[in-house]
């Protein structure tokens, strides 16, 4: 008599229910992690939810800044895989050898506004935060890679890890009156992760964009999953 080793011990309906519970449970856990991360930099739970909502909505909004004449034919592939992540290439209806430079609201504008708000709230942290941004920008620029058809890509964990390390070292070595060490550490980590990534990965590589054949090069274009947004968020979790 054969023995069935692999089998589902309950009905398919119950299995489907368990899957739904798992999905919503993980979603709630992730949401709670995001909220707690933004509460570290002084936002209320309601503000954190609003930031997340606006970031998600803004992920689909790209504001065109300028157009560059591409030196090579525009890439027509649908996806390109970089650092283990599949990037979707936005294909224009009428293909021209041009690259549109844009900025994404959810992935860049909102993190930049948050960084500006933090620096205005604690102006005494400006110089240390600037040093943190510079350190992250240098390291990020060194590992950023131009990808044909996509733009500039960086390993996801390098900017946030660098920003956290810079924040810890700077606040350990220098005490700023009017800015508690823990508060300054969080501000340096977040602004370093956001602005350092923006400068090191995107702004310092703008001259290379026209040689990549990308239809659109959007700064922060992956929205809440972009390096700029994630670098600031992950830095808050690690600090």
ChimeraX commands (.cxc) that place a marker at each C-alpha (Angstrom):
marker #1 position 0.00,0.00,0.00 radius 0.5
marker #1 position 1.48,3.36,-1.07 radius 0.5
marker #1 position 1.82,6.13,1.43 radius 0.5
marker #1 position 1.12,9.74,0.52 radius 0.5
marker #1 position 3.83,11.83,2.13 radius 0.5
marker #1 position 2.95,15.25,0.75 radius 0.5
marker #1 position -0.63,16.44,1.15 radius 0.5
marker #1 position -2.63,19.47,2.30 radius 0.5
marker #1 position -4.01,18.76,5.80 radius 0.5
marker #1 position -7.00,21.10,5.39 radius 0.5
marker #1 position -9.43,22.32,2.73 radius 0.5
marker #1 position -8.45,24.64,-0.10 radius 0.5
marker #1 position -10.84,27.30,1.26 radius 0.5
marker #1 position -9.07,27.24,4.62 radius 0.5
marker #1 position -5.69,27.33,2.85 radius 0.5
marker #1 position -6.82,30.40,0.89 radius 0.5
marker #1 position -7.94,32.02,4.16 radius 0.5
marker #1 position -4.55,31.35,5.74 radius 0.5
marker #1 position -2.81,32.89,2.74 radius 0.5
marker #1 position -4.98,36.02,3.04 radius 0.5
marker #1 position -4.28,36.27,6.78 radius 0.5
marker #1 position -0.54,35.91,6.13 radius 0.5
marker #1 position -0.58,38.59,3.43 radius 0.5
marker #1 position -2.53,41.07,5.55 radius 0.5
marker #1 position -0.47,40.20,8.63 radius 0.5
marker #1 position 2.81,40.83,6.84 radius 0.5
marker #1 position 1.36,43.98,5.31 radius 0.5
marker #1 position 0.35,45.27,8.74 radius 0.5
marker #1 position 3.77,44.39,10.15 radius 0.5
marker #1 position 5.51,46.21,7.31 radius 0.5
marker #1 position 3.21,49.20,7.77 radius 0.5
marker #1 position 4.01,49.25,11.49 radius 0.5
marker #1 position 7.74,49.16,10.76 radius 0.5
marker #1 position 7.43,52.12,8.39 radius 0.5
marker #1 position 5.37,54.13,10.87 radius 0.5
marker #1 position 7.81,53.45,13.72 radius 0.5
marker #1 position 10.73,54.43,11.50 radius 0.5
marker #1 position 9.26,57.83,10.68 radius 0.5
marker #1 position 8.25,58.35,14.30 radius 0.5
marker #1 position 11.97,58.23,15.11 radius 0.5
marker #1 position 12.43,61.55,13.34 radius 0.5
marker #1 position 9.59,63.26,15.18 radius 0.5
marker #1 position 6.53,62.52,13.07 radius 0.5
marker #1 position 3.29,61.26,14.60 radius 0.5
marker #1 position 1.75,57.96,13.50 radius 0.5
marker #1 position -0.82,59.91,11.46 radius 0.5
marker #1 position 1.92,61.94,9.76 radius 0.5
marker #1 position 3.85,58.76,8.98 radius 0.5
marker #1 position 0.80,57.17,7.34 radius 0.5
marker #1 position 0.22,60.34,5.34 radius 0.5
marker #1 position 3.86,60.36,4.19 radius 0.5
marker #1 position 3.58,56.72,3.12 radius 0.5
marker #1 position 0.29,57.36,1.31 radius 0.5
marker #1 position 1.65,60.39,-0.53 radius 0.5
marker #1 position 4.84,58.49,-1.39 radius 0.5
marker #1 position 2.85,55.63,-2.90 radius 0.5
marker #1 position 0.65,58.00,-4.89 radius 0.5
marker #1 position 3.68,60.05,-5.91 radius 0.5
marker #1 position 5.49,56.93,-7.13 radius 0.5
marker #1 position 3.56,57.18,-10.38 radius 0.5
marker #1 position 4.22,60.90,-10.87 radius 0.5
marker #1 position 7.36,61.96,-12.75 radius 0.5
marker #1 position 7.95,65.66,-13.33 radius 0.5
marker #1 position 9.94,66.27,-16.57 radius 0.5
marker #1 position 12.87,68.64,-16.09 radius 0.5
marker #1 position 14.71,68.61,-19.41 radius 0.5
marker #1 position 15.42,66.49,-22.50 radius 0.5
marker #1 position 18.85,65.30,-23.59 radius 0.5
marker #1 position 19.79,64.18,-27.07 radius 0.5
marker #1 position 20.87,60.54,-26.72 radius 0.5
marker #1 position 24.20,59.62,-28.30 radius 0.5
marker #1 position 23.06,56.02,-28.88 radius 0.5
marker #1 position 19.77,54.45,-30.03 radius 0.5
marker #1 position 17.11,54.24,-27.32 radius 0.5
marker #1 position 16.86,50.76,-25.79 radius 0.5
marker #1 position 13.60,49.02,-26.72 radius 0.5
marker #1 position 13.70,46.08,-24.27 radius 0.5
marker #1 position 10.87,45.81,-21.73 radius 0.5
marker #1 position 12.98,44.88,-18.68 radius 0.5
marker #1 position 16.63,44.87,-17.66 radius 0.5
marker #1 position 17.92,43.04,-14.59 radius 0.5
marker #1 position 20.49,44.86,-12.43 radius 0.5
marker #1 position 21.84,43.82,-8.98 radius 0.5
marker #1 position 19.15,41.09,-8.94 radius 0.5
marker #1 position 16.29,43.57,-9.52 radius 0.5
marker #1 position 14.25,43.73,-12.74 radius 0.5
marker #1 position 13.81,47.33,-13.91 radius 0.5
marker #1 position 10.99,48.19,-16.28 radius 0.5
marker #1 position 11.98,50.42,-19.18 radius 0.5
marker #1 position 9.27,52.96,-20.03 radius 0.5
marker #1 position 8.92,52.72,-23.81 radius 0.5
marker #1 position 7.76,55.83,-25.64 radius 0.5
marker #1 position 5.07,55.47,-28.27 radius 0.5
marker #1 position 7.21,57.39,-30.73 radius 0.5
marker #1 position 10.80,56.27,-30.27 radius 0.5
marker #1 position 13.33,59.09,-30.57 radius 0.5
marker #1 position 16.99,59.17,-29.65 radius 0.5
marker #1 position 16.20,61.38,-26.66 radius 0.5
marker #1 position 16.32,60.93,-22.92 radius 0.5
marker #1 position 13.82,62.76,-20.74 radius 0.5
marker #1 position 15.29,63.77,-17.35 radius 0.5
marker #1 position 12.54,63.76,-14.73 radius 0.5
marker #1 position 12.14,63.70,-10.95 radius 0.5
marker #1 position 9.79,61.29,-9.19 radius 0.5
marker #1 position 7.51,62.77,-6.53 radius 0.5
marker #1 position 7.34,59.71,-4.26 radius 0.5
marker #1 position 10.91,58.55,-4.65 radius 0.5
marker #1 position 12.75,61.87,-4.57 radius 0.5
marker #1 position 10.66,65.01,-3.94 radius 0.5
marker #1 position 9.04,63.80,-0.70 radius 0.5
marker #1 position 12.28,62.41,0.85 radius 0.5
marker #1 position 14.04,65.68,-0.04 radius 0.5
marker #1 position 11.24,67.71,1.59 radius 0.5
marker #1 position 11.48,65.55,4.74 radius 0.5
marker #1 position 15.26,66.06,4.86 radius 0.5
marker #1 position 14.80,69.81,4.47 radius 0.5
marker #1 position 12.19,69.83,7.25 radius 0.5
marker #1 position 14.52,67.96,9.63 radius 0.5
marker #1 position 17.42,70.34,8.97 radius 0.5
marker #1 position 15.15,73.34,9.54 radius 0.5
marker #1 position 13.91,71.85,12.82 radius 0.5
marker #1 position 17.48,71.28,14.03 radius 0.5
marker #1 position 19.67,73.83,12.22 radius 0.5
marker #1 position 22.56,73.13,14.58 radius 0.5
marker #1 position 22.90,69.69,12.95 radius 0.5
marker #1 position 23.45,71.23,9.51 radius 0.5
marker #1 position 27.23,70.91,9.33 radius 0.5
marker #1 position 27.40,67.35,10.64 radius 0.5
marker #1 position 24.51,66.38,8.36 radius 0.5
marker #1 position 26.41,67.97,5.48 radius 0.5
marker #1 position 29.46,65.89,6.34 radius 0.5
marker #1 position 27.29,62.76,6.42 radius 0.5
marker #1 position 25.78,63.62,3.04 radius 0.5
marker #1 position 29.27,64.13,1.57 radius 0.5
marker #1 position 30.52,60.78,2.89 radius 0.5
marker #1 position 27.50,58.89,1.53 radius 0.5
marker #1 position 27.73,60.72,-1.80 radius 0.5
marker #1 position 31.38,59.73,-2.28 radius 0.5
marker #1 position 30.82,56.06,-1.38 radius 0.5
marker #1 position 27.59,55.82,-3.40 radius 0.5
marker #1 position 29.20,57.42,-6.43 radius 0.5
marker #1 position 32.04,54.90,-6.27 radius 0.5
marker #1 position 29.64,51.92,-6.46 radius 0.5
marker #1 position 26.99,53.41,-8.79 radius 0.5
marker #1 position 26.86,51.84,-12.22 radius 0.5
marker #1 position 25.37,53.26,-15.43 radius 0.5
marker #1 position 23.00,50.68,-16.91 radius 0.5
marker #1 position 22.08,50.84,-20.59 radius 0.5
marker #1 position 18.39,51.56,-21.04 radius 0.5
marker #1 position 17.76,52.14,-17.33 radius 0.5
marker #1 position 19.96,54.90,-15.91 radius 0.5
marker #1 position 22.09,54.74,-12.77 radius 0.5
marker #1 position 21.78,51.81,-10.34 radius 0.5
marker #1 position 23.43,51.18,-6.97 radius 0.5
marker #1 position 23.52,48.20,-4.57 radius 0.5
marker #1 position 20.54,48.78,-2.28 radius 0.5
marker #1 position 22.29,48.47,1.10 radius 0.5
marker #1 position 25.46,50.47,0.46 radius 0.5
marker #1 position 23.99,54.01,0.93 radius 0.5
marker #1 position 21.98,53.27,4.12 radius 0.5
marker #1 position 24.80,51.31,5.76 radius 0.5
marker #1 position 27.23,54.10,4.93 radius 0.5
marker #1 position 24.87,56.78,6.27 radius 0.5
marker #1 position 24.34,54.92,9.55 radius 0.5
marker #1 position 28.07,54.36,10.03 radius 0.5
marker #1 position 28.76,58.03,9.24 radius 0.5
marker #1 position 26.06,59.15,11.68 radius 0.5
marker #1 position 27.44,57.02,14.51 radius 0.5
marker #1 position 31.04,58.10,13.95 radius 0.5
marker #1 position 30.26,61.81,13.57 radius 0.5
marker #1 position 28.00,62.06,16.62 radius 0.5
marker #1 position 30.48,60.05,18.69 radius 0.5
marker #1 position 33.33,62.39,17.79 radius 0.5
marker #1 position 31.51,65.74,17.85 radius 0.5
marker #1 position 28.91,67.06,20.30 radius 0.5
marker #1 position 26.50,69.70,19.01 radius 0.5
marker #1 position 24.84,72.04,21.56 radius 0.5
marker #1 position 21.08,72.15,21.08 radius 0.5
marker #1 position 20.93,68.82,19.28 radius 0.5
marker #1 position 20.90,65.65,21.44 radius 0.5
marker #1 position 23.26,62.97,20.15 radius 0.5
marker #1 position 20.46,60.48,19.46 radius 0.5
marker #1 position 18.40,63.06,17.57 radius 0.5
marker #1 position 21.37,64.24,15.54 radius 0.5
marker #1 position 22.33,60.67,14.78 radius 0.5
marker #1 position 18.90,59.96,13.31 radius 0.5
marker #1 position 18.88,63.21,11.30 radius 0.5
marker #1 position 22.36,62.56,9.89 radius 0.5
marker #1 position 21.45,58.97,9.01 radius 0.5
marker #1 position 18.25,59.96,7.18 radius 0.5
marker #1 position 19.56,63.03,5.35 radius 0.5
marker #1 position 22.77,61.21,4.48 radius 0.5
marker #1 position 20.81,58.27,3.09 radius 0.5
marker #1 position 18.51,60.48,1.04 radius 0.5
marker #1 position 20.63,63.43,-0.10 radius 0.5
marker #1 position 23.87,61.43,-0.28 radius 0.5
marker #1 position 22.23,58.90,-2.58 radius 0.5
marker #1 position 20.64,61.64,-4.66 radius 0.5
marker #1 position 23.96,63.43,-5.15 radius 0.5
marker #1 position 26.25,60.42,-5.45 radius 0.5
marker #1 position 24.11,58.19,-7.64 radius 0.5
marker #1 position 22.05,60.64,-9.69 radius 0.5
marker #1 position 23.41,64.19,-9.84 radius 0.5
marker #1 position 27.09,63.27,-10.20 radius 0.5
marker #1 position 26.21,60.89,-13.05 radius 0.5
marker #1 position 23.91,63.14,-15.07 radius 0.5
marker #1 position 26.53,63.57,-17.79 radius 0.5
marker #1 position 26.48,59.81,-18.41 radius 0.5
marker #1 position 22.71,59.62,-18.93 radius 0.5
marker #1 position 22.74,60.62,-22.60 radius 0.5
marker #1 position 25.06,57.69,-23.38 radius 0.5
marker #1 position 22.73,55.04,-21.93 radius 0.5
marker #1 position 19.90,55.08,-24.45 radius 0.5
marker #1 position 17.28,55.36,-21.71 radius 0.5
marker #1 position 13.90,56.77,-22.88 radius 0.5
marker #1 position 13.32,58.31,-19.44 radius 0.5
marker #1 position 15.81,58.81,-16.63 radius 0.5
marker #1 position 13.75,59.64,-13.56 radius 0.5
marker #1 position 15.49,60.63,-10.34 radius 0.5
marker #1 position 13.84,58.49,-7.68 radius 0.5
marker #1 position 11.87,56.82,-10.48 radius 0.5
marker #1 position 11.20,53.57,-8.63 radius 0.5
marker #1 position 9.11,55.48,-6.09 radius 0.5
marker #1 position 8.99,53.93,-2.61 radius 0.5
marker #1 position 11.29,51.18,-3.89 radius 0.5
marker #1 position 13.88,53.61,-5.21 radius 0.5
marker #1 position 17.35,53.89,-3.71 radius 0.5
marker #1 position 16.74,57.43,-2.47 radius 0.5
marker #1 position 13.55,56.59,-0.55 radius 0.5
marker #1 position 14.81,53.21,0.70 radius 0.5
marker #1 position 18.19,54.57,1.77 radius 0.5
marker #1 position 16.56,57.03,4.16 radius 0.5
marker #1 position 14.03,54.48,5.39 radius 0.5
marker #1 position 16.53,51.66,5.93 radius 0.5
marker #1 position 18.90,54.06,7.67 radius 0.5
marker #1 position 16.17,54.85,10.19 radius 0.5
marker #1 position 15.66,51.14,10.86 radius 0.5
marker #1 position 19.37,50.52,11.37 radius 0.5
marker #1 position 20.19,53.53,13.52 radius 0.5
marker link #1:1,2 radius 0.2
marker link #1:2,3 radius 0.2
marker link #1:3,4 radius 0.2
marker link #1:4,5 radius 0.2
marker link #1:5,6 radius 0.2
marker link #1:6,7 radius 0.2
marker link #1:7,8 radius 0.2
marker link #1:8,9 radius 0.2
marker link #1:9,10 radius 0.2
marker link #1:10,11 radius 0.2
marker link #1:11,12 radius 0.2
marker link #1:12,13 radius 0.2
marker link #1:13,14 radius 0.2
marker link #1:14,15 radius 0.2
marker link #1:15,16 radius 0.2
marker link #1:16,17 radius 0.2
marker link #1:17,18 radius 0.2
marker link #1:18,19 radius 0.2
marker link #1:19,20 radius 0.2
marker link #1:20,21 radius 0.2
marker link #1:21,22 radius 0.2
marker link #1:22,23 radius 0.2
marker link #1:23,24 radius 0.2
marker link #1:24,25 radius 0.2
marker link #1:25,26 radius 0.2
marker link #1:26,27 radius 0.2
marker link #1:27,28 radius 0.2
marker link #1:28,29 radius 0.2
marker link #1:29,30 radius 0.2
marker link #1:30,31 radius 0.2
marker link #1:31,32 radius 0.2
marker link #1:32,33 radius 0.2
marker link #1:33,34 radius 0.2
marker link #1:34,35 radius 0.2
marker link #1:35,36 radius 0.2
marker link #1:36,37 radius 0.2
marker link #1:37,38 radius 0.2
marker link #1:38,39 radius 0.2
marker link #1:39,40 radius 0.2
marker link #1:40,41 radius 0.2
marker link #1:41,42 radius 0.2
marker link #1:42,43 radius 0.2
marker link #1:43,44 radius 0.2
marker link #1:44,45 radius 0.2
marker link #1:45,46 radius 0.2
marker link #1:46,47 radius 0.2
marker link #1:47,48 radius 0.2
marker link #1:48,49 radius 0.2
marker link #1:49,50 radius 0.2
marker link #1:50,51 radius 0.2
marker link #1:51,52 radius 0.2
marker link #1:52,53 radius 0.2
marker link #1:53,54 radius 0.2
marker link #1:54,55 radius 0.2
marker link #1:55,56 radius 0.2
marker link #1:56,57 radius 0.2
marker link #1:57,58 radius 0.2
marker link #1:58,59 radius 0.2
marker link #1:59,60 radius 0.2
marker link #1:60,61 radius 0.2
marker link #1:61,62 radius 0.2
marker link #1:62,63 radius 0.2
marker link #1:63,64 radius 0.2
marker link #1:64,65 radius 0.2
marker link #1:65,66 radius 0.2
marker link #1:66,67 radius 0.2
marker link #1:67,68 radius 0.2
marker link #1:68,69 radius 0.2
marker link #1:69,70 radius 0.2
marker link #1:70,71 radius 0.2
marker link #1:71,72 radius 0.2
marker link #1:72,73 radius 0.2
marker link #1:73,74 radius 0.2
marker link #1:74,75 radius 0.2
marker link #1:75,76 radius 0.2
marker link #1:76,77 radius 0.2
marker link #1:77,78 radius 0.2
marker link #1:78,79 radius 0.2
marker link #1:79,80 radius 0.2
marker link #1:80,81 radius 0.2
marker link #1:81,82 radius 0.2
marker link #1:82,83 radius 0.2
marker link #1:83,84 radius 0.2
marker link #1:84,85 radius 0.2
marker link #1:85,86 radius 0.2
marker link #1:86,87 radius 0.2
marker link #1:87,88 radius 0.2
marker link #1:88,89 radius 0.2
marker link #1:89,90 radius 0.2
marker link #1:90,91 radius 0.2
marker link #1:91,92 radius 0.2
marker link #1:92,93 radius 0.2
marker link #1:93,94 radius 0.2
marker link #1:94,95 radius 0.2
marker link #1:95,96 radius 0.2
marker link #1:96,97 radius 0.2
marker link #1:97,98 radius 0.2
marker link #1:98,99 radius 0.2
marker link #1:99,100 radius 0.2
marker link #1:100,101 radius 0.2
marker link #1:101,102 radius 0.2
marker link #1:102,103 radius 0.2
marker link #1:103,104 radius 0.2
marker link #1:104,105 radius 0.2
marker link #1:105,106 radius 0.2
marker link #1:106,107 radius 0.2
marker link #1:107,108 radius 0.2
marker link #1:108,109 radius 0.2
marker link #1:109,110 radius 0.2
marker link #1:110,111 radius 0.2
marker link #1:111,112 radius 0.2
marker link #1:112,113 radius 0.2
marker link #1:113,114 radius 0.2
marker link #1:114,115 radius 0.2
marker link #1:115,116 radius 0.2
marker link #1:116,117 radius 0.2
marker link #1:117,118 radius 0.2
marker link #1:118,119 radius 0.2
marker link #1:119,120 radius 0.2
marker link #1:120,121 radius 0.2
marker link #1:121,122 radius 0.2
marker link #1:122,123 radius 0.2
marker link #1:123,124 radius 0.2
marker link #1:124,125 radius 0.2
marker link #1:125,126 radius 0.2
marker link #1:126,127 radius 0.2
marker link #1:127,128 radius 0.2
marker link #1:128,129 radius 0.2
marker link #1:129,130 radius 0.2
marker link #1:130,131 radius 0.2
marker link #1:131,132 radius 0.2
marker link #1:132,133 radius 0.2
marker link #1:133,134 radius 0.2
marker link #1:134,135 radius 0.2
marker link #1:135,136 radius 0.2
marker link #1:136,137 radius 0.2
marker link #1:137,138 radius 0.2
marker link #1:138,139 radius 0.2
marker link #1:139,140 radius 0.2
marker link #1:140,141 radius 0.2
marker link #1:141,142 radius 0.2
marker link #1:142,143 radius 0.2
marker link #1:143,144 radius 0.2
marker link #1:144,145 radius 0.2
marker link #1:145,146 radius 0.2
marker link #1:146,147 radius 0.2
marker link #1:147,148 radius 0.2
marker link #1:148,149 radius 0.2
marker link #1:149,150 radius 0.2
marker link #1:150,151 radius 0.2
marker link #1:151,152 radius 0.2
marker link #1:152,153 radius 0.2
marker link #1:153,154 radius 0.2
marker link #1:154,155 radius 0.2
marker link #1:155,156 radius 0.2
marker link #1:156,157 radius 0.2
marker link #1:157,158 radius 0.2
marker link #1:158,159 radius 0.2
marker link #1:159,160 radius 0.2
marker link #1:160,161 radius 0.2
marker link #1:161,162 radius 0.2
marker link #1:162,163 radius 0.2
marker link #1:163,164 radius 0.2
marker link #1:164,165 radius 0.2
marker link #1:165,166 radius 0.2
marker link #1:166,167 radius 0.2
marker link #1:167,168 radius 0.2
marker link #1:168,169 radius 0.2
marker link #1:169,170 radius 0.2
marker link #1:170,171 radius 0.2
marker link #1:171,172 radius 0.2
marker link #1:172,173 radius 0.2
marker link #1:173,174 radius 0.2
marker link #1:174,175 radius 0.2
marker link #1:175,176 radius 0.2
marker link #1:176,177 radius 0.2
marker link #1:177,178 radius 0.2
marker link #1:178,179 radius 0.2
marker link #1:179,180 radius 0.2
marker link #1:180,181 radius 0.2
marker link #1:181,182 radius 0.2
marker link #1:182,183 radius 0.2
marker link #1:183,184 radius 0.2
marker link #1:184,185 radius 0.2
marker link #1:185,186 radius 0.2
marker link #1:186,187 radius 0.2
marker link #1:187,188 radius 0.2
marker link #1:188,189 radius 0.2
marker link #1:189,190 radius 0.2
marker link #1:190,191 radius 0.2
marker link #1:191,192 radius 0.2
marker link #1:192,193 radius 0.2
marker link #1:193,194 radius 0.2
marker link #1:194,195 radius 0.2
marker link #1:195,196 radius 0.2
marker link #1:196,197 radius 0.2
marker link #1:197,198 radius 0.2
marker link #1:198,199 radius 0.2
marker link #1:199,200 radius 0.2
marker link #1:200,201 radius 0.2
marker link #1:201,202 radius 0.2
marker link #1:202,203 radius 0.2
marker link #1:203,204 radius 0.2
marker link #1:204,205 radius 0.2
marker link #1:205,206 radius 0.2
marker link #1:206,207 radius 0.2
marker link #1:207,208 radius 0.2
marker link #1:208,209 radius 0.2
marker link #1:209,210 radius 0.2
marker link #1:210,211 radius 0.2
marker link #1:211,212 radius 0.2
marker link #1:212,213 radius 0.2
marker link #1:213,214 radius 0.2
marker link #1:214,215 radius 0.2
marker link #1:215,216 radius 0.2
marker link #1:216,217 radius 0.2
marker link #1:217,218 radius 0.2
marker link #1:218,219 radius 0.2
marker link #1:219,220 radius 0.2
marker link #1:220,221 radius 0.2
marker link #1:221,222 radius 0.2
marker link #1:222,223 radius 0.2
marker link #1:223,224 radius 0.2
marker link #1:224,225 radius 0.2
marker link #1:225,226 radius 0.2
marker link #1:226,227 radius 0.2
marker link #1:227,228 radius 0.2
marker link #1:228,229 radius 0.2
marker link #1:229,230 radius 0.2
marker link #1:230,231 radius 0.2
marker link #1:231,232 radius 0.2
marker link #1:232,233 radius 0.2
marker link #1:233,234 radius 0.2
marker link #1:234,235 radius 0.2
marker link #1:235,236 radius 0.2
marker link #1:236,237 radius 0.2
marker link #1:237,238 radius 0.2
marker link #1:238,239 radius 0.2
view
